[in-house]
């Protein structure tokens, strides 16, 4: 009995230490995730700074404005379309990179490749925006090459929406694919090596081992990662669409997304009802993401329960 009590005290002390280490993360979650939810109320009122939370309730009028503006379906379509492309291309490239890194036997070279692929992830979109400007504005290297080939003087990518779907996809992949590939690589390393040895004895080629052992073993992780990305399919990366495009008018007329639309409503609009309209658009964005995750997870759960998110 004494040993059990002693063990319980030690366990309790250890757990208290671990829980204490969670406090900074919990505070961040409360301050930046839960407290801002008070602002959801703004989506349903005719907000006035003088009245604050006592502003008159107007129901769904702010949501009606978003759909009556004429740009709602275009903006939502652009947001979902570009993010769907990012998810699809990102999945293919990340899996390919992870499989190739798994074949590298030189540990020094493997660590070098992992480090190089990780570096863009730690750069802010503001810095990335300046890097792309150095290549794509009228004095940029790529712009000069394209200008020489087309015969256009002072060619600039920022004066036209052409090519920007590819540019945005490349920028998103360049910044995030390294981290995703390492996550998949960690799962590949955990696959039982006996499967590969048995396949080699049966005369399986490298590509056959990839398609019949590696990829099937990664299906649960692929499903989890894809479900998490689907939850953000209506929440674009603001930095990507704002800083990389430099908020250029010709580009943003085609590639305006919900996040940049909300920013312009709150920061650039002089309308008195801009705040509540932005809150309505943001709330609609969050609800849509939650519904997509729930439905997608239910579908995956029906097909394979072990691959579902919850």
MISE-993728 format. One record per residue: x, y, z of N, C-alpha, C in turn; residue in three letters. Coordinates in pm, whole numbers. Atoms other than C-alpha are relative to their C-alpha. Last residue first. Example, Ala and Ser with C-alpha at 12.3 -4.5 7.8 and 13.67 -1.06 7.14 Angstrom:
// MISE-993728
   n_east   n_north     n_up   ca_east   ca_north    ca_up   c_east   c_north     c_up   residuo
      -82      -119       -6      1367       -106      714      -77       109       73       SER
       89      -119        0      1230       -450      780       90       120        0       ALA
This chain:
// MISE-993728
   n_east   n_north     n_up   ca_east   ca_north    ca_up   c_east   c_north     c_up   residuo
       57        24     -133     -1219       1160    -3506     -120       -94      -12       UNK
      -65       -95      -90      -987       1233    -3800      -49       -18      143       UNK
       75      -122      -30     -1089        927    -3996       73        86      103       UNK
      -61      -114       69      -836        675    -4134      -69       132       30       UNK
     -132       -28      -56      -918        401    -3882       65       123      -64       UNK
       12       -66     -129     -1288        414    -3971      135        40       57       UNK
     -103        61      -86     -1229        333    -4336        5        74      133       UNK
      -86        82       85     -1503        399    -4594      102       -78       84       UNK
       81       105       60     -1776        523    -4360       86       -97      -81       UNK
       33        94     -107     -1524        716    -4151      -83      -116      -52       UNK
     -119        84      -23     -1386        880    -4466      -29      -107      105       UNK
      -17        83      120     -1736       1004    -4556      118       -95       18       UNK
      106       102       -2     -1802       1127    -4201       14       -95     -118       UNK
      -38       100     -101     -1463       1306    -4195     -104      -113        6       UNK
     -112        78       54     -1547       1483    -4520       41      -110       96       UNK
       51        85      108     -1888       1593    -4386      111       -90      -56       UNK
       94        98      -56     -1748       1721    -4056      -49       -96     -106       UNK
      -77        98      -76     -1447       1891    -4219      -91      -110       53       UNK
      -79        80       94     -1665       2061    -4480       80      -107       72       UNK
       91        93       68     -1918       2176    -4218       78       -91      -95       UNK
       42       101      -97     -1644       2328    -4000      -90      -105      -66       UNK
     -113        89      -26     -1489       2508    -4299      -37      -112       96       UNK
      -17        83      120     -1828       2650    -4402      114      -100       19       UNK
      107       100       -1     -1891       2772    -4047       14       -95     -119       UNK
      -28        99     -106     -1552       2946    -4035     -105      -111        1       UNK
     -120        74       37     -1597       3126    -4370       27      -112      101       UNK
       43        91      106     -1950       3234    -4283      116       -90      -44       UNK
       77       105      -66     -1813       3381    -3960      -49      -103     -102       UNK
      -90        86      -75     -1545       3573    -4150      -72      -116       68       UNK
      -75        78       99     -1795       3711    -4402       95       -98       70       UNK
       93        96       61     -2029       3819    -4122       73       -89      -99       UNK
       24       104     -100     -1744       3983    -3927      -92      -109      -56       UNK
     -121        82       -4     -1640       4173    -4241      -16      -115       99       UNK
        2        77      124     -1997       4297    -4281      122       -92       -8       UNK
       94       111      -14     -2003       4397    -3915      -10       -85     -126       UNK
      -45        94     -104     -1684       4600    -3949      -94      -119       10       UNK
     -105        89       50     -1771       4765    -4283       39      -108      101       UNK
       36       137      -35     -2103       4909    -4161      105      -101      -46       UNK
       24        10     -144     -1986       5272    -4146      -32      -143       43       UNK
      142        18      -31     -1834       5252    -4493      -18       -22      150       UNK
       43      -112      -85     -1478       5389    -4519     -147       -11       37       UNK
      134       -53       26     -1335       5061    -4652      -32       114       97       UNK
       -2       -95      110      -958       5006    -4646     -135        64      -28       UNK
     -113       -93       -3      -896       4833    -4314       -7       108     -107       UNK
      -30       -55     -132     -1213       4640    -4226      104       111       -2       UNK
      120       -54      -62     -1364       4573    -4568       32        71      131       UNK
       33      -126       67     -1023       4538    -4732     -125        64       59       UNK
     -100      -102      -35      -916       4280    -4477      -36       134      -62       UNK
       28       -43     -138     -1239       4083    -4517       97       109       43       UNK
      126       -76        5     -1189       4072    -4896      -36        53      139       UNK
      -35      -134       46      -826       3967    -4851     -123        90      -10       UNK
      -86       -65      -99      -937       3674    -4636       39       141      -42       UNK
       80       -49     -112     -1230       3579    -4861       87        78       99       UNK
       51       109      -84     -1015       3556    -5173      -70        59      122       UNK
       48       -46     -130      -951       3802    -5460      -57      -119       76       UNK
      -38        90     -109      -762       3625    -5737      -30        58      138       UNK
       24       140       37      -921       3778    -6049       22       -94      118       UNK
      133         5       60      -961       4143    -5950      -37      -143      -39       UNK
      100        23     -104      -665       4087    -5719     -142         1      -55       UNK
       -9       137      -50      -425       4046    -6012     -113       -29       97       UNK
       33        96      107      -526       4360    -6202        2      -145       48       UNK
      136        -8       46      -535       4564    -5876      -35      -102     -108       UNK
       12       -64      131      -202       4453    -5734     -144        -8      -50       UNK
      133       -60        3      -221       4365    -5365      -24        76     -131       UNK
      -18      -143      -33       155       4302    -5379     -133        76       -4       UNK
       61       -74      110        64       3966    -5539       20       151       14       UNK
      -62        50      124       312       3789    -5310      -57        73     -121       UNK
     -138       -47       14       211       4010    -5016       66       -47     -129       UNK
      -15      -145      -16      -168       3984    -5030      142        47      -28       UNK
       80       -74       97      -251       3639    -5170       18       152       11       UNK
      -26        43      137        29       3452    -4995      -71        88     -100       UNK
     -131       -50       43        11       3652    -4673       31       -36     -143       UNK
        7      -143       30      -362       3590    -4637      132        53      -55       UNK
     -115       -61      -67      -327       3211    -4660        6       147      -41       UNK
     -125        -9       75      -675       3110    -4769      110        63       86       UNK
      -82       -96      -75      -951       3005    -4533      138         6      -66       UNK
       61      -132       18     -1224       2840    -4741       77       107       77       UNK
       14       -24      143     -1019       2523    -4791      -68       133      -29       UNK
      -50      -133       32      -903       2538    -4430      -18        37     -147       UNK
       56       -95      -97     -1111       2246    -4305       43       142      -27       UNK
      136       -29       46     -1017       2064    -4626      -68        99       94       UNK
       -9      -101      106      -652       2093    -4520     -137        39      -53       UNK
      -40      -125      -64      -721       1911    -4193        9       113     -103       UNK
      116       -49      -75      -910       1641    -4382       30       132       68       UNK
       94       -55       97      -620       1605    -4627     -122        57       68       UNK
      -55      -125       52      -364       1564    -4348      -98        66      -97       UNK
       -1       -99     -109      -577       1302    -4171       47       136      -51       UNK
      139       -37      -30      -653       1112    -4492       -5       108      107       UNK
       47       -81      113      -287       1113    -4602     -141        50       27       UNK
      -58      -135      -16      -185        991    -4255      -45        92     -113       UNK
       57       -67     -119      -430        697    -4275       54       141       20       UNK
      140       -45       18      -331        623    -4640      -60        64      125       UNK
       13      -143      -32        46        615    -4574     -144        49       -6       UNK
      -31       -17     -143        72        234    -4557      -19       144       45       UNK
      108        54      -82      -108        207    -4893       23        16      151       UNK
      121       -84        7       147        452    -5041     -118       -59       78       UNK
      -19      -133      -61       458        267    -4921     -129        80        3       UNK
      -36         5     -142       359        -96    -4984        1       140       62       UNK
       67       111      -68       186       -153    -5320       33       -10      149       UNK
      145        -1       20       257        173    -5504      -74      -109       79       UNK
       58      -129      -37       608        233    -5370     -152        -5       -4       UNK
       -4        -8     -147       706       -134    -5379      -62       131       48       UNK
      104        90      -51       591       -154    -5741       -5         3      153       UNK
      128       -68       19       798        154    -5829     -116       -86       50       UNK
       11      -112      -95      1110         -4    -5678     -136        68      -11       UNK
      -85      -114       32      1058       -332    -5865      -21       112      102       UNK
       68      -128       20       907       -643    -5711      101       110      -29       UNK
      -43       -65      124      1097       -968    -5765      -68       132      -28       UNK
       98        32      104       913      -1178    -5507       31        69     -132       UNK
      -11       143       27      1222      -1173    -5284      -96       -44     -109       UNK
     -122        20       79      1222       -793    -5317       20      -147      -35       UNK
       29       -44      137       858       -780    -5200      121       -19      -91       UNK
       84       103       62       944       -989    -4893      -31        35     -145       UNK
      -86       116       23      1228       -752    -4808      -77      -112      -67       UNK
      -84       -29      116      1003       -449    -4854       89      -120      -34       UNK
       87        -7      118       737       -591    -4621       82        22     -127       UNK
       21       136       49      1006       -694    -4371      -92        -3     -123       UNK
      -91        30      111      1111       -330    -4343      -19      -140      -56       UNK
      -78       120      -27       804       -253    -4128       84       -37     -123       UNK
       55       119       66       687        100    -4209       94      -118       23       UNK
       63        90      -96       803        356    -3950      -60      -126      -61       UNK
     -107        64      -77      1047        524    -4190      -58      -103       98       UNK
      -61       102       87       754        591    -4423      108       -76       76       UNK
       90       116        6       565        767    -4143       57      -111      -87       UNK
       -1        62     -133       857       1001    -4069      -90      -123        4       UNK
     -125        78      -11       889       1065    -4443        8       -71      134       UNK
       21       127       69       522       1171    -4458      123       -89       10       UNK
      103        72      -76       583       1436    -4192      -27      -136      -64       UNK
      -69        58     -116       910       1536    -4365     -100       -77       88       UNK
      -77       116       46       721       1587    -4692       69       -69      117       UNK
       93       110       24       468       1814    -4522       72      -126      -42       UNK
       50        44     -130       745       2037    -4385      -93      -121      -17       UNK
     -109        64      -74       919       2061    -4722      -45       -57      133       UNK
      -11       142       37       596       2125    -4916      109       -70       79       UNK
       58        96      -95       512       2446    -4731       31      -146      -28       UNK
       -7       -36     -141       701       2741    -4877      -41      -113       94       UNK
     -138       -28      -38       781       2618    -5225       13        24      149       UNK
      -72       126       -7       434       2469    -5263      142        21       52       UNK
       56        78     -111       255       2794    -5179       76      -130       19       UNK
      -39       -66     -126       484       2999    -5403      -49       -80      121       UNK
     -143        23      -22       445       2751    -5692       44        60      134       UNK
      -15       142      -33        66       2753    -5663      146       -32       30       UNK
       50        19     -137        61       3133    -5649       15      -145       44       UNK
      -93       -67      -92       282       3158    -5959      -42       -22      145       UNK
     -123        78      -12        82       2898    -6152       97        60      100       UNK
       42       125      -63      -248       3072    -6084      122       -90       20       UNK
       -4        -9     -147       -74       3402    -6151      -51      -124       70       UNK
     -107        80      -63        23       3323    -6513       -8        -5      153       UNK
      -52       119       69      -201       3597    -6656      112       -64       82       UNK
       31       118      -81      -357       3835    -6402       48      -129      -66       UNK
       94        92       64      -187       4133    -6562      -22      -119       92       UNK
       96       -79       78         4       4442    -6450     -104       -86      -70       UNK
       98       -61      -89       186       4260    -6170     -103        86      -74       UNK
      106        96      -30       369       4024    -6406     -113        62       81       UNK
       18        27     -143       572       4313    -6540     -117       -94       19       UNK
      103       100      -33       714       4370    -6890       -5       -23      150       UNK
       38       -15     -141       918       4688    -6919     -115       -93       38       UNK
      -95       -76      -81       926       4663    -7302      -56        19      141       UNK
       69      -101      -80       721       4385    -7462      103        71       89       UNK
      -19      -131       61       901       4195    -7741      -70       112       73       UNK
      128       -46       56       757       3862    -7630       13       135      -68       UNK
       59       104       85      1089       3682    -7572     -128        48      -69       UNK
      -85        16      119      1268       3993    -7447      -60      -100      -97       UNK
       13      -119       82       982       4074    -7211       82        -8     -128       UNK
      130        10       67       974       3715    -7082      -20       120      -93       UNK
       -9       112       94      1348       3731    -7005     -130       -13      -80       UNK
      -85       -42      112      1318       4078    -6854       12      -111     -104       UNK
       75       -94       83      1022       3969    -6640       81        45     -121       UNK
       95        78       82      1215       3665    -6516      -79        91      -92       UNK
      -73        85       94      1507       3881    -6400      -96       -75      -92       UNK
      -36       135      -44      1296       4150    -6239       64       -83     -110       UNK
     -146         6       -3      1304       4519    -6341       50      -140       38       UNK
      -54       -37      132       938       4522    -6456      152         2       -6       UNK
       38      -136       40       831       4324    -6149       72        39     -129       UNK
      120       -14       82       851       3942    -6137      -39       143      -37       UNK
        1        79      123      1194       3834    -6013     -111        41      -96       UNK
     -131       -12       64      1275       4087    -5741        7       -76     -132       UNK
       -4      -130       69       904       4106    -5662      130        18      -75       UNK
       72        17      126       908       3733    -5585       -2       131      -79       UNK
      -79        88       86      1178       3786    -5322      -66       -17     -137       UNK
     -111       -78       55       992       4086    -5178       87       -84      -93       UNK
       55       -97       95       675       3879    -5139      108        84      -64       UNK
       23        75      125       873       3597    -4976      -55        92     -108       UNK
     -132        22       60       998       3846    -4716      -15       -73     -134       UNK
      -49      -132       40       642       3961    -4645      135       -12      -69       UNK
       50       -28      133       522       3600    -4649       44       138      -48       UNK
      132       -62       -1       747       3533    -4352      -43        29     -144       UNK
        0      -136       54      1034       3289    -4399     -141        57        6       UNK
      -28       -94     -108      1040       2987    -4166       11       145      -49       UNK
      110         2      -97       869       2755    -4416       18       106      109       UNK
      109       -90       40      1117       2856    -4688     -113         8      101       UNK
      -31      -143      -12      1407       2698    -4489     -116        90      -42       UNK
       63       -60     -117      1256       2349    -4446       13       152        2       UNK
      145         0       21      1330       2217    -4797      -74        67      115       UNK
       32       -90      111      1695       2321    -4766     -151        10      -21       UNK
      -22      -138      -44      1725       2157    -4424      -37       102     -106       UNK
      105       -34      -95      1566       1833    -4543       13       144       48       UNK
      124       -15       78      1796       1821    -4846     -115        41       92       UNK
      -15      -122       79      2105       1879    -4627     -128        29      -79       UNK
       21      -111      -93      1988       1616    -4376       11       135      -73       UNK
      141        -1      -38      1954       1367    -4662      -31       116       94       UNK
       74       -59      111      2297       1460    -4802     -149         8       32       UNK
      -37      -142        7      2460       1396    -4464      -80        69     -110       UNK
       69       -74     -105      2267       1069    -4418       31       149       -5       UNK
     -100       -88      -59      2380        926    -4755      -68        92      103       UNK
      -73        77     -100      2127        649    -4818      111        80       66       UNK
     -135       -54      -18      1868        856    -5002       70       -75      112       UNK
      -94        81       77      1570        635    -5095      143        50       15       UNK
      -14       129      -66      1352        779    -4818      101       -90      -71       UNK
      -90       -18     -114      1415       1126    -4958       22      -131       74       UNK
     -137       -16       52      1261       1013    -5288      100        17      113       UNK
      -43       129       52       946        881    -5118      144         8      -50       UNK
      -23        89     -114       910       1200    -4913       52      -136      -46       UNK
     -123       -42      -66       957       1422    -5221       33       -92      118       UNK
     -112        32       90       693       1229    -5417      133        34       67       UNK
      -18       146        1       450       1239    -5125      119       -40      -85       UNK
      -50        39     -132       502       1614    -5080       24      -150        8       UNK
     -141       -39      -11       466       1681    -5455       59       -45      133       UNK
      -82        75       97       143       1483    -5495      148        31       18       UNK
       -1       142      -37       -18       1616    -5176       92       -80      -92       UNK
      -84        17     -118        83       1976    -5249       10      -145       44       UNK
     -139        -8       44       -62       1959    -5600       94       -24      117       UNK
      -28       108       94      -399       1838    -5470      146        -2      -42       UNK
        6       128      -72      -415       2062    -5163       43      -115      -91       UNK
     -115         6      -91      -297       2373    -5353        5      -135       72       UNK
     -118        24       83      -549       2306    -5633      125       -14       87       UNK
       11       139       46      -830       2274    -5378      121       -37      -86       UNK
      -41        86     -112      -706       2597    -5217      -11      -148      -37       UNK
     -145        -8      -18      -720       2779    -5551       48       -92      112       UNK
      -71        53      116     -1071       2659    -5631      151        -1       18       UNK
        9       146       -3     -1217       2712    -5282       82       -61     -115       UNK
      -59        51     -124     -1097       3073    -5255        3      -153        0       UNK
     -146       -15        9     -1168       3160    -5618       69       -60      121       UNK
      -48        94      101     -1521       3018    -5595      152         5      -14       UNK
        6       134      -60     -1586       3203    -5268       53      -104      -97       UNK
     -104         6     -104     -1465       3531    -5423        3      -139       64       UNK
     -131        -4       66     -1670       3484    -5742      112       -17      102       UNK
      -22       132       59     -1975       3373    -5543      134        -6      -73       UNK
       -7       108     -100     -1960       3679    -5318       36      -134      -64       UNK
     -134        59        2     -1870       3942    -5579        9      -125       86       UNK
      -34        42      136     -2223       4053    -5670      135       -68      -10       UNK
     -105       -87       53     -2262       4253    -5347       39       -37     -143       UNK
       57       -96       93     -2596       4083    -5279      107        88      -67       UNK
       45        71      119     -2428       3777    -5128      -62        93     -103       UNK
     -112        72       60     -2221       3974    -4877      -42       -68     -130       UNK
      -84       -95       75     -2505       4216    -4811      112       -73      -73       UNK
       68       -29      126     -2739       3930    -4716       84        95      -85       UNK
      -27       114       89     -2489       3816    -4453      -64        24     -137       UNK
     -140       -11       42     -2498       4161    -4289       40      -114      -93       UNK
      -14      -106      100     -2879       4153    -4285      143        12      -51       UNK
      -87        46      108     -2888       3815    -4107       24       106     -108       UNK
       12       134       56     -3027       3933    -3774      101       -29     -110       UNK
       64        -8      132     -3041       4309    -3719       -5      -135      -70       UNK
       -5       129       68     -2966       4338    -3344      -75         8     -134       UNK
      128        67       32     -2917       4696    -3228       20      -127      -83       UNK
       44       -35      135     -2573       4782    -3081     -124       -79      -38       UNK
      143       -35       -7     -2554       4722    -2704      -55        42     -136       UNK
       78       122       -1     -2224       4539    -2750     -151        24       11       UNK
      -79       121      -19     -2058       4870    -2854      -89      -125       -3       UNK
       86        95      -72     -2312       5153    -2826       72      -131       32       UNK
       56       -67     -118     -2065       5431    -2912      -84       -96       83       UNK
     -101        -8     -107     -1859       5210    -3143      -54        63      127       UNK
      -36      -139      -23     -2179       5135    -3342      101         4      113       UNK
      -99       -38     -100     -2248       4795    -3490       26       151        3       UNK
      -37      -123       70     -2572       4721    -3669       98        71       92       UNK
       46      -129      -52     -2583       4373    -3519       38       112      -96       UNK
      146        -1       -9     -2565       4007    -3630      -57       133       49       UNK
       58        40      128     -2206       3981    -3757     -152        12       -1       UNK
        4      -114       92     -2085       4184    -3459      -65       -34     -132       UNK
      124       -76      -24     -2179       3898    -3224      -15       116      -98       UNK
      101        62       87     -1898       3690    -3376     -132        76       12       UNK
       24       -83      117     -1662       3940    -3207     -100       -59      -98       UNK
       98      -101      -41     -1696       3750    -2880      -39        87     -120       UNK
      131        49       40     -1517       3467    -3061     -113        93       45       UNK
       50       -68      121     -1200       3676    -3027     -138       -46      -45       UNK
       44      -137      -29     -1171       3549    -2665      -48        74     -126       UNK
      131        -2      -64     -1162       3184    -2775      -51       141       30       UNK
      100        85       64      -884       3157    -3033     -139        15       61       UNK
        8       -20      145      -617       3423    -2969     -107       -84      -69       UNK
       -9      -141       40      -641       3475    -2592      -26        17     -149       UNK
      111       -77      -55      -768       3128    -2495       -1       142      -55       UNK
      124        49       59      -535       2936    -2726     -119        83       47       UNK
        2       -45      140      -234       3148    -2627     -131       -40      -67       UNK
       24      -144       -2      -315       3094    -2260       -7        56     -142       UNK
      141       -19      -32      -345       2719    -2320      -36       148        2       UNK
       80        37      117        -8       2710    -2494     -149        21       23       UNK
      -19      -100      107       160       2904    -2213      -83       -30     -124       UNK
       66      -127      -28        -7       2677    -1947       23       105     -110       UNK
      108       -26       97        92       2342    -2104      -61       139       15       UNK
      -63       -31      129       427       2331    -1920     -104        31     -107       UNK
      -54      -137      -11       234       2349    -1593       64        44     -130       UNK
      114       -91       16        39       2039    -1699       44       145        9       UNK
       38         2      141       366       1849    -1746     -116        95      -28       UNK
     -107       -68       74       490       1952    -1401      -36        10     -149       UNK
       11      -144      -29       158       1861    -1242      106        80      -76       UNK
      112       -53       78       166       1521    -1415      -17       150       21       UNK
      -41        -4      141       511       1446    -1274     -109        62      -87       UNK
     -101      -106       13       402       1542     -922       45        15     -144       UNK
       70      -127       -9        86       1331     -952       97       116      -17       UNK
       74       -17      125       287       1032    -1074      -70       135       -3       UNK
      -98       -28      104       532       1069     -787      -68        27     -134       UNK
      -54      -135      -24       248       1096     -536       99        38     -109       UNK
      104       -96       34        71        795     -686       48       143       19       UNK
        8        -7      146       389        586     -678     -102       104      -44       UNK
     -120       -71       44       440        670     -311       -2        18     -151       UNK
       15      -142      -35        79        577     -237      120        80      -49       UNK
      102       -55       90       116        247     -428      -18       149       26       UNK
      -62       -17      132       446        170     -251      -99        63      -98       UNK
      -91      -116       -9       287        237       87       64        27     -136       UNK
       84      -121        0         0          0        0       87       126        0       UNK
